[in-house]
Amino acid sequence: MDSKTQYDEMLREKPTDFLSEAPDHFLLNKKDLFLIGAHPFSEATRRRMIKEGKFPTGFLLSANLRLWRLGEIREWLKTLQGE
């Protein structure tokens, strides 16, 4: 099993392990963010938070697909814990 498959399985089965063990460059979509607990709000709220600089912008892979690097999300979660 390759490492991507291993991390994909870990994301689905043990999201807290994934959050601490997967490499920072691993890419996440909005469904993945929900699985690790980093997207507990609506789409509209996420978009507003991105505009306000309160949520990582990630990058658009296509017109309808935004992805985030796990490292960005980890940093964002750390800032939330510091508040």
Secondary structure as UniProt FT lines:
FT   HELIX           3..13
FT   HELIX           15..21
FT   TURN            24..25
FT   STRAND          27..28
FT   HELIX           30..35
FT   TURN            36..37
FT   HELIX           43..51
FT   TURN            52..53
FT   STRAND          59..62
FT   TURN            63..64
FT   STRAND          65..69
FT   HELIX           70..82
//
